Amino acid sequence: SDSETLYFSSDGWFGFGKKDIFYIRKNDKGEWLDAQNIAYPINTATNTLGTPIATGLAPRGIAFTPDGEKVYVSNHDDGTLLSFLADGSGTPTTIPLTSSSSPTPTLLASSPSGNRVFAISTTDGDNVLFIIDSTTDTQLAAIDYPVNDGANGLAISADGKYAFIATVSNIFQFDLATNMFIATIPIISSSSNATITP
């Protein structure tokens, strides 16, 4: 959330015939601009989903770049990510993941700048953080976790400097400039997710 965009649903505005989703953004002067329809394939005349986009095997996670233009899906069973344009145009790109173990990506998160996407994989005790260049859709790094503790949540700080990974018993802080884990925060009970305040 950037506190500069308002989303709403309405059947009283220009649309596809039913209740569509719209957004309004502020300009540099703090004034609200005209409403824009999110458009197909999200909105249709029949309140049904648009044309499906084929994924890999067992999709588990989804993330959008901050500008809302690109979508990433993690394919758990074939060790890949899928990227495609949110408006449905173009051809989806499959991004193979490589590491010392067989990747099984689940959690996804995008950096605030939109130039990086992060994926978590946990396989037979091997826990890996993947870093993807979203401008080229290529893997930049695969970094092992400190301990065999699974992963329940992934969040990127608003300044884009740190990744936080919530596990069963700890939250790990990862420095994105040095690609190193720098802190371990114990938690009393099992975590289920992670998020960062804007």
ChimeraX attribute file (.defattr): number of C-alpha atoms within 10 A of each C-alpha:
attribute: neighborCount
match mode: 1-to-1
recipient: residues
	/A:1	10
	/A:2	10
	/A:3	8
	/A:4	13
	/A:5	13
	/A:6	14
	/A:7	13
	/A:8	12
	/A:9	13
	/A:10	12
	/A:11	12
	/A:12	10
	/A:13	16
	/A:14	14
	/A:15	20
	/A:16	16
	/A:17	14
	/A:18	18
	/A:19	19
	/A:20	23
	/A:21	19
	/A:22	19
	/A:23	15
	/A:24	16
	/A:25	18
	/A:26	14
	/A:27	11
	/A:28	8
	/A:29	6
	/A:30	9
	/A:31	10
	/A:32	14
	/A:33	12
	/A:34	10
	/A:35	16
	/A:36	15
	/A:37	20
	/A:38	17
	/A:39	14
	/A:40	17
	/A:41	14
	/A:42	17
	/A:43	21
	/A:44	17
	/A:45	13
	/A:46	11
	/A:47	13
	/A:48	11
	/A:49	12
	/A:50	13
	/A:51	10
	/A:52	8
	/A:53	9
	/A:54	8
	/A:55	16
	/A:56	16
	/A:57	13
	/A:58	15
	/A:59	18
	/A:60	15
	/A:61	18
	/A:62	19
	/A:63	19
	/A:64	21
	/A:65	20
	/A:66	16
	/A:67	9
	/A:68	13
	/A:69	13
	/A:70	17
	/A:71	19
	/A:72	28
	/A:73	24
	/A:74	30
	/A:75	25
	/A:76	21
	/A:77	16
	/A:78	17
	/A:79	20
	/A:80	23
	/A:81	28
	/A:82	20
	/A:83	21
	/A:84	19
	/A:85	16
	/A:86	18
	/A:87	15
	/A:88	18
	/A:89	8
	/A:90	9
	/A:91	10
	/A:92	16
	/A:93	13
	/A:94	19
	/A:95	19
	/A:96	15
	/A:97	23
	/A:98	14
	/A:99	15
	/A:100	10
	/A:101	14
	/A:102	16
	/A:103	25
	/A:104	25
	/A:105	30
	/A:106	25
	/A:107	25
	/A:108	24
	/A:109	23
	/A:110	25
	/A:111	22
	/A:112	20
	/A:113	13
	/A:114	19
	/A:115	15
	/A:116	21
	/A:117	25
	/A:118	25
	/A:119	27
	/A:120	28
	/A:121	28
	/A:122	23
	/A:123	14
	/A:124	10
	/A:125	13
	/A:126	19
	/A:127	24
	/A:128	25
	/A:129	24
	/A:130	22
	/A:131	22
	/A:132	22
	/A:133	15
	/A:134	20
	/A:135	10
	/A:136	10
	/A:137	19
	/A:138	17
	/A:139	18
	/A:140	12
	/A:141	17
	/A:142	22
	/A:143	16
	/A:144	19
	/A:145	22
	/A:146	13
	/A:147	12
	/A:148	15
	/A:149	16
	/A:150	22
	/A:151	25
	/A:152	18
	/A:153	21
	/A:154	24
	/A:155	22
	/A:156	24
	/A:157	16
	/A:158	16
	/A:159	10
	/A:160	16
	/A:161	14
	/A:162	22
	/A:163	23
	/A:164	22
	/A:165	25
	/A:166	26
	/A:167	23
	/A:168	18
	/A:169	17
	/A:170	21
	/A:171	21
	/A:172	23
	/A:173	20
	/A:174	21
	/A:175	16
	/A:176	14
	/A:177	9
	/A:178	10
	/A:179	15
	/A:180	15
	/A:181	18
	/A:182	11
	/A:183	13
	/A:184	15
	/A:185	11
	/A:186	13
	/A:187	13
	/A:188	8
	/A:189	9
	/A:190	12
	/A:191	16
	/A:192	11
	/A:193	14
	/A:194	15
	/A:195	13
	/A:196	11
	/A:197	8
	/A:198	10
